[in-house]
Amino acid sequence: MPQLDFMGNVSPERIRTFRAGIRAHYRKHGRKMPWRETRDPYRILVSEVMLQQTQVDRVRAKYVEFLAAFPDLSALAGAPLERVLALWQGLGYNRRALALSRAARLLVARGGEVPRDHEALVALPGIGAATAGAIRAFAFEEPVVFIETNIRRVFLDAFFPGRSDVADAELLPLVAATLDWRRPREWYYALMDFGAALARRGENPNRRSRDYVRQSPFSGSDRQVRGAILRALVRGNVLAAGALASAVGAEPQRVRRLLGKMEREGFVRRSGGRYGIADGEGTA
Ligand code: ADE
């Protein structure tokens, strides 16, 4: 039976069987996660930023530790960037920690609430359409239509078998057509758990996506050296570029180039020829 008719529409029957399959899987294999036990928008924001590009198992312990240190928006906004980065170690992609710290400061300056609407969310640093959608569904039970990596896998597998180069724009109408408008929070948990199970099964349907962004190799990358630089500095150290290069085992020229970028971004600041962690206010 074709998955879609010539207009790209799905039949009501197909929607029913799809939903039933996702729900049955969730009843049997639904995963418990600490951020699924709360509706606190701040906690959900923290979890969703941590979950960007990072495996659930790596996030679990960090999430608990991070929230013990910064239990609410004002605690995070008031924390020095250095502490936020120190707690972030192990999650990777330190840009997310910087963005989260900046987002918290912006929100506290504007009244201290995590916004509920799409435009205000995506205007914050570190929050794109997928994270905004997840926050709206999980914190506010808003029937939003969004795609992230697990959801993408589910729709590619169910409705586009054998097709490659499928754009998210083709998936979105199906996400909308199958959405549980009354209980989007649980529905999206179920979709994500089904998508995560598909990833463990073998062939990754996301290879057939036009919009899926693969992670670039970490070993030998600028990202790896930048991570090592921050780790060397978050212990309160203030070091010259040459000393930092030795500490991280990279060429001084490369370390200087990266430090220049990291200074503009607001990660580090230079004072008297030495580098330390900045206060998070950057220009790039
Ligand atoms: N549950 C809530 N948010 C999630 C996410 N981003 N990935 C997997 N499971 C989740």
Residues whose N, C-alpha, C, O or C-beta is under 5 A from the ligand:
A	BS01	ADE	L51 M192
